[in-house]
Amino acid sequence: MQRQECSCSLLFSTIYSGLQGAIRLIRMPEVAECSTMSFVTTPATHDPTLLVHGGAWAIPAAAAADHEAGVRAALEAGYALLSLGGSAIDAVEAAVTVLEDDPTFDAGRGSFLTSDGRVQLDALLMDGGRMKAGGVACVERLRNPIQAARLVLEKSQHVYFVGPGAEQFAASHGMLLIDNAELVLERERKRLAHAKAREAAGLLDETFSGPEAIPGHVLHDDKSPETAFLSDPDRFASHDTVGAVALDAHGNLAAATSTGGTLNKTPGRVGDSSLIGCGCYADNLAAAVSLTGWGEPIMKLVLGKWATDRVAGGTAPEIAAREAISYLFNRLGGHGGIILLGPDGRFGLAHNTPAMAWGLATPGGLQTGLSV
């Protein structure tokens, strides 16, 4: 019996060795490397991070508490989703929705009025993992344009809708159309009247820059910021665009920006906020960004993409943010603010305005501020 077992073992070993030799003789065909090939890997765990802004301008002391309370409420809404494993895109949409509903900010109800006394809203949402985006502009009958932007991103083969077409698309997917008067505040009617009086008197607007003059060697942008003024901040305090960027536990980035535009703007004017690569951008291979401030120079420099490209090239977000704002001013004399978040969780904030309302949420807690 033992002799039979030994014979069987020896036979099996011989056969196995022969098979190994035969396998070595088989030349496997070479597989050409293909850029579309993908490999399944276990995703790394990331610390969920949410960064929001409530506009960059000369925020007066009387409005400071409302701005910080507003960005904190937005952080709480967005981070409640992120902390439970929610997606970055859901988080930025939730955060910006809160800011749109707060009349402290120039987004949604209480936004600046056009020259004919109406509210026109713009918003953009971008998913850096799927490289999908949705934007709307010049909408007058939607309470939350960022939610309409999400519908465009998810439900349409297009990227951008404007005016009545955007409103009809949103309504076809369940959003309620409202009367524009529901978005208009008496405060804004007074602000518009005062702005028109200043315009008629030829007075300059210093909302973003403050009273300091732009040096003569810096190029002056040929478009006026057309926004509110500082001559009587207690009575006519301004406000500005809102935005959010987020990194979720799966490593996906997202960005959102929403605005009511500029005070006394010509109806139909679209600024940087809802334009891809200008006031908003997200790409998992680069960064997520939201900008605020004077839109025309931001658009001309495609500043959001400019900043994320620098992060993709190896620049730390905190440095890239400062470089972006320096470029904005040195090239076109522009004023504004930026929030920038990299795929590794590092972030940057910068502004060259007197103040910028911002908030940060991480596993370590929530922080808010009015300057960097």
C-alpha positions as CSV (number, residue, x, y, z in Angstrom):
1,M,0.0,0.0,0.0
2,Q,2.8,2.4,0.9
3,R,4.6,1.4,-2.4
4,Q,1.5,2.2,-4.4
5,E,1.2,5.6,-2.8
6,C,4.8,6.4,-3.5
7,S,4.4,5.3,-7.2
8,C,1.3,7.6,-7.5
9,S,3.1,10.5,-6.0
10,L,6.1,10.0,-8.2
11,L,3.9,9.8,-11.3
12,F,2.0,13.0,-10.4
13,S,5.2,14.8,-9.8
14,T,6.6,13.7,-13.2
15,I,3.4,14.8,-15.0
16,Y,3.3,18.1,-13.2
17,S,7.0,18.8,-14.1
18,G,6.3,18.0,-17.7
19,L,3.3,20.4,-17.8
20,Q,5.4,23.2,-16.3
21,G,8.0,22.7,-19.0
22,A,5.3,22.7,-21.7
23,I,3.8,25.9,-20.3
24,R,7.2,27.6,-20.4
25,L,7.5,26.8,-24.1
26,I,4.2,28.5,-24.9
27,R,4.9,32.1,-25.9
28,M,2.0,34.4,-24.9
29,P,1.1,37.1,-27.4
30,E,2.1,40.6,-26.4
31,V,-0.8,42.9,-25.5
32,A,-0.4,46.4,-26.9
33,E,-0.8,49.2,-24.3
34,C,-4.1,51.1,-24.7
35,S,-5.0,54.4,-23.2
36,T,-8.6,53.2,-22.7
37,M,-7.6,50.2,-20.6
38,S,-8.7,50.4,-17.0
39,F,-7.9,48.4,-13.9
40,V,-10.0,47.6,-10.9
41,T,-8.4,48.9,-7.7
42,T,-9.6,49.4,-4.2
43,P,-10.4,53.1,-3.8
44,A,-8.5,54.9,-1.1
45,T,-10.4,56.5,1.7
46,H,-10.4,60.2,1.8
47,D,-11.3,62.7,4.5
48,P,-14.5,64.4,3.4
49,T,-14.0,68.1,3.0
50,L,-16.4,70.9,2.2
51,L,-15.3,74.5,1.5
52,V,-17.9,77.3,0.8
53,H,-17.8,81.0,0.2
54,G,-20.5,83.7,0.5
55,G,-18.9,86.3,-1.7
56,A,-15.8,88.6,-1.8
57,W,-16.4,92.3,-1.3
58,A,-16.2,95.1,1.3
59,I,-18.4,93.4,3.8
60,P,-19.3,96.0,6.5
61,A,-19.2,95.1,10.2
62,A,-23.0,95.3,10.4
63,A,-23.3,92.4,8.0
64,A,-20.5,90.2,9.3
65,A,-22.6,88.1,11.7
66,D,-25.2,87.3,9.0
67,H,-22.5,86.3,6.5
68,E,-20.7,83.9,9.0
69,A,-24.1,82.4,10.1
70,G,-25.0,81.9,6.5
71,V,-21.8,80.0,5.5
72,R,-22.0,78.0,8.7
73,A,-25.6,76.9,7.8
74,A,-24.4,75.9,4.4
75,L,-21.5,73.9,5.8
76,E,-23.8,72.1,8.2
77,A,-26.2,71.1,5.4
78,G,-23.5,69.9,3.0
79,Y,-21.3,68.2,5.5
80,A,-24.3,66.3,7.0
81,L,-24.3,64.4,3.7
82,L,-20.5,64.0,3.3
83,S,-20.0,62.7,6.8
84,L,-22.5,59.9,6.1
85,G,-20.7,58.8,2.9
86,G,-22.6,61.0,0.6
87,S,-21.3,62.3,-2.7
88,A,-19.4,65.5,-3.3
89,I,-21.9,66.7,-5.8
90,D,-24.8,66.2,-3.4
91,A,-22.9,68.1,-0.8
92,V,-22.2,71.2,-2.9
93,E,-25.7,71.3,-4.2
94,A,-27.1,71.2,-0.7
95,A,-24.7,73.8,0.6
96,V,-25.5,76.2,-2.3
97,T,-29.2,75.7,-1.9
98,V,-29.0,77.0,1.7
99,L,-27.0,80.0,0.5
100,E,-29.6,80.7,-2.3
101,D,-32.4,80.7,0.3
102,D,-30.6,83.2,2.5
103,P,-31.2,86.8,1.4
104,T,-27.9,87.8,2.9
105,F,-26.2,86.6,-0.3
106,D,-26.5,87.5,-4.0
107,A,-28.0,84.2,-5.1
108,G,-31.7,83.2,-5.2
109,R,-34.2,85.3,-3.3
110,G,-32.9,88.8,-2.5
111,S,-30.4,89.0,-5.3
112,F,-29.4,92.1,-7.1
113,L,-31.9,93.6,-9.6
114,T,-31.4,94.1,-13.3
115,S,-31.8,97.6,-14.7
116,D,-35.4,96.9,-15.3
117,G,-36.0,95.7,-11.7
118,R,-36.1,92.0,-12.1
119,V,-34.0,89.1,-10.6
120,Q,-32.1,87.0,-13.1
121,L,-30.1,84.0,-11.8
122,D,-27.2,81.9,-13.0
123,A,-25.7,78.7,-11.6
124,L,-23.3,75.9,-12.5
125,L,-22.7,72.5,-11.0
126,M,-19.8,70.2,-12.0
127,D,-18.9,66.6,-11.1
128,G,-15.1,66.1,-11.3
129,G,-15.4,62.3,-11.2
130,R,-17.7,61.9,-14.2
131,M,-16.6,65.1,-15.8
132,K,-20.2,66.1,-16.2
133,A,-21.6,69.7,-15.8
134,G,-24.9,71.4,-15.8
135,G,-25.6,75.1,-16.0
136,V,-28.4,77.6,-16.3
137,A,-28.4,81.4,-16.8
138,C,-30.9,84.3,-16.9
139,V,-33.6,82.3,-15.2
140,E,-36.3,84.4,-13.5
141,R,-38.9,81.9,-12.3
142,L,-36.8,79.4,-10.3
143,R,-36.1,79.7,-6.6
144,N,-33.0,77.5,-6.6
145,P,-31.1,77.6,-9.9
146,I,-28.4,75.3,-8.5
147,Q,-31.1,72.5,-8.4
148,A,-32.0,73.3,-12.0
149,A,-28.3,73.0,-12.9
150,R,-28.3,69.5,-11.3
151,L,-31.2,68.5,-13.5
152,V,-29.3,69.6,-16.5
153,L,-26.3,67.6,-15.4
154,E,-28.2,64.5,-14.7
155,K,-31.2,64.6,-17.2
156,S,-30.0,66.3,-20.3
157,Q,-27.6,65.5,-23.1
158,H,-26.8,69.2,-23.1
159,V,-24.7,71.1,-20.7
160,Y,-26.3,74.6,-20.6
161,F,-29.7,76.2,-20.8
162,V,-30.7,79.8,-20.6
163,G,-33.8,81.9,-20.0
164,P,-37.2,80.5,-20.7
165,G,-35.7,77.3,-22.1
166,A,-33.9,76.6,-18.9
167,E,-37.1,77.2,-16.9
168,Q,-39.2,74.9,-19.2
169,F,-36.6,72.2,-18.9
170,A,-36.6,72.5,-15.1
171,A,-40.4,72.5,-14.9
172,S,-40.5,69.4,-17.1
173,H,-38.5,67.6,-14.4
174,G,-40.7,68.7,-11.5
175,M,-39.3,72.1,-10.4
176,L,-41.9,74.7,-9.5
177,L,-42.0,77.9,-11.5
178,I,-42.7,81.0,-9.4
179,D,-43.5,84.6,-10.1
180,N,-40.3,86.7,-10.3
181,A,-41.8,89.0,-7.6
182,E,-41.2,86.3,-5.0
183,L,-37.5,86.7,-5.5
184,V,-37.5,90.5,-5.2
185,L,-37.0,92.3,-1.9
186,E,-37.8,96.0,-1.2
187,R,-34.3,96.4,0.0
188,E,-33.1,95.6,-3.5
189,R,-35.5,98.1,-5.1
190,K,-34.0,100.8,-2.9
191,R,-30.5,99.7,-3.7
192,L,-31.3,99.8,-7.5
193,A,-32.7,103.3,-7.2
194,H,-29.6,104.5,-5.4
195,A,-27.3,102.8,-7.9
196,K,-29.1,104.5,-10.8
197,A,-28.7,107.8,-9.1
198,R,-24.9,107.2,-8.6
199,E,-24.6,106.1,-12.2
200,A,-26.3,109.3,-13.4
201,A,-23.9,111.3,-11.3
202,G,-20.9,109.5,-12.9
203,L,-19.7,108.0,-9.6
204,L,-17.5,105.0,-9.6
205,D,-18.4,101.7,-8.0
206,E,-15.9,100.4,-5.3
207,T,-17.8,97.4,-4.1
208,F,-15.0,94.9,-4.8
209,S,-11.9,97.1,-4.6
210,G,-12.7,99.5,-1.8
211,P,-11.4,103.1,-2.1
212,E,-7.9,102.3,-3.2
213,A,-7.2,103.3,-6.8
214,I,-5.8,100.9,-9.3
215,P,-2.1,101.6,-10.2
216,G,-1.7,103.3,-13.5
217,H,0.5,100.6,-15.0
218,V,-2.2,97.9,-14.6
219,L,-4.6,97.3,-17.5
220,H,-8.1,98.5,-16.7
221,D,-10.9,96.1,-17.7
222,D,-13.3,97.7,-20.2
223,K,-16.4,96.4,-18.3
224,S,-17.8,98.0,-15.2
225,P,-18.6,95.7,-12.2
226,E,-22.0,97.5,-12.2
227,T,-22.6,96.4,-8.6
228,A,-23.5,98.1,-5.3
229,F,-21.5,100.8,-3.6
230,L,-20.0,101.7,-0.2
231,S,-21.0,105.3,0.3
232,D,-23.6,104.4,2.9
233,P,-22.9,100.8,4.0
234,D,-25.3,100.8,6.9
235,R,-28.2,101.6,4.6
236,F,-27.2,100.0,1.3
237,A,-24.9,97.1,2.2
238,S,-24.0,94.9,-0.8
239,H,-23.6,91.2,-1.2
240,D,-22.1,88.7,-3.7
241,T,-22.0,85.3,-5.4
242,V,-21.9,82.0,-3.5
243,G,-20.1,78.8,-4.1
244,A,-18.9,75.4,-2.7
245,V,-16.3,72.8,-3.5
246,A,-16.2,69.3,-1.9
247,L,-14.1,66.1,-1.7
248,D,-16.0,63.0,-0.7
249,A,-14.8,59.7,0.9
250,H,-14.5,58.1,-2.5
251,G,-12.1,60.7,-3.7
252,N,-14.5,62.5,-6.0
253,L,-14.5,66.3,-6.4
254,A,-17.4,68.6,-7.2
255,A,-18.0,72.4,-7.5
256,A,-21.0,74.7,-7.5
257,T,-21.4,78.4,-8.0
258,S,-24.6,80.5,-8.0
259,T,-25.3,84.2,-8.4
260,G,-27.8,86.9,-9.0
261,G,-25.3,88.7,-11.1
262,T,-24.5,92.4,-10.7
263,L,-26.6,95.3,-9.6
264,N,-28.2,97.4,-12.4
265,K,-27.0,94.9,-15.0
266,T,-28.5,95.0,-18.5
267,P,-31.1,92.2,-18.7
268,G,-29.5,89.1,-20.3
269,R,-26.0,89.7,-19.0
270,V,-24.2,86.5,-18.0
271,G,-21.2,86.6,-15.7
272,D,-18.4,84.2,-14.9
273,S,-20.3,82.2,-12.2
274,S,-22.1,79.7,-14.5
275,L,-19.5,79.4,-17.2
276,I,-17.3,76.2,-17.1
277,G,-13.7,77.0,-16.3
278,C,-14.5,80.6,-15.4
279,G,-16.3,80.9,-12.1
280,C,-16.6,77.1,-11.5
281,Y,-14.8,73.9,-12.4
282,A,-14.1,70.4,-11.1
283,D,-11.8,67.6,-12.3
284,N,-10.6,64.7,-10.1
285,L,-7.3,64.8,-11.9
286,A,-6.8,68.5,-11.0
287,A,-9.0,70.3,-8.4
288,A,-12.4,71.9,-7.7
289,V,-12.8,75.6,-7.7
290,S,-15.4,78.3,-7.2
291,L,-14.8,82.0,-7.7
292,T,-16.5,85.2,-6.8
293,G,-16.1,88.9,-7.5
294,W,-16.1,91.0,-10.7
295,G,-17.1,88.6,-13.4
296,E,-15.9,90.1,-16.6
297,P,-12.1,89.9,-16.0
298,I,-12.6,86.4,-14.5
299,M,-14.2,85.3,-17.7
300,K,-11.5,86.8,-19.9
301,L,-8.8,84.9,-18.0
302,V,-10.8,81.6,-17.7
303,L,-9.5,81.9,-14.2
304,G,-11.1,78.8,-12.6
305,K,-9.4,76.5,-15.2
306,W,-6.2,78.5,-14.9
307,A,-6.1,77.7,-11.1
308,T,-7.0,74.0,-11.4
309,D,-4.4,73.5,-14.1
310,R,-1.7,74.7,-11.7
311,V,-2.8,72.2,-9.1
312,A,-2.7,69.5,-11.8
313,G,0.9,70.6,-12.6
314,G,2.0,70.2,-9.0
315,T,1.4,73.6,-7.4
316,A,-0.1,73.3,-3.9
317,P,-3.8,74.6,-3.8
318,E,-3.0,77.3,-1.2
319,I,-0.3,78.7,-3.5
320,A,-2.3,78.3,-6.7
321,A,-5.2,80.2,-5.1
322,R,-3.0,83.2,-4.2
323,E,-1.4,83.1,-7.7
324,A,-4.8,83.1,-9.4
325,I,-5.9,86.3,-7.5
326,S,-2.6,88.0,-8.2
327,Y,-3.0,87.1,-11.9
328,L,-6.5,88.5,-11.9
329,F,-5.3,91.8,-10.6
330,N,-2.0,92.1,-12.3
331,R,-3.4,91.3,-15.7
332,L,-6.8,93.1,-15.7
333,G,-7.0,95.0,-12.4
334,G,-9.8,92.5,-11.3
335,H,-11.0,91.9,-7.8
336,G,-12.5,88.8,-6.3
337,G,-12.0,85.7,-4.3
338,I,-11.4,81.9,-4.8
339,I,-11.8,78.6,-3.0
340,L,-9.7,75.7,-4.4
341,L,-9.7,72.1,-3.3
342,G,-7.3,69.4,-4.5
343,P,-7.9,65.6,-4.8
344,D,-5.7,65.0,-1.8
345,G,-7.8,67.3,0.5
346,R,-5.4,70.2,0.5
347,F,-7.1,73.5,-0.1
348,G,-6.5,77.2,-0.7
349,L,-8.5,80.4,-0.2
350,A,-7.5,83.9,-1.4
351,H,-9.1,87.3,-2.1
352,N,-7.9,90.8,-2.9
353,T,-11.2,92.4,-1.7
354,P,-11.5,93.9,1.8
355,A,-13.3,90.7,2.9
356,M,-14.6,87.3,1.8
357,A,-17.1,85.1,3.7
358,W,-15.8,81.5,3.8
359,G,-16.4,78.3,5.7
360,L,-14.5,74.9,6.0
361,A,-15.8,71.6,7.2
362,T,-13.6,68.5,7.8
363,P,-13.7,65.6,10.2
364,G,-11.9,68.0,12.6
365,G,-14.9,70.4,12.8
366,L,-16.3,73.6,11.2
367,Q,-14.5,76.9,10.7
368,T,-15.8,80.2,9.3
369,G,-14.2,83.6,8.6
370,L,-14.4,86.8,6.8
371,S,-10.8,87.2,5.6
372,V,-7.8,85.0,4.9
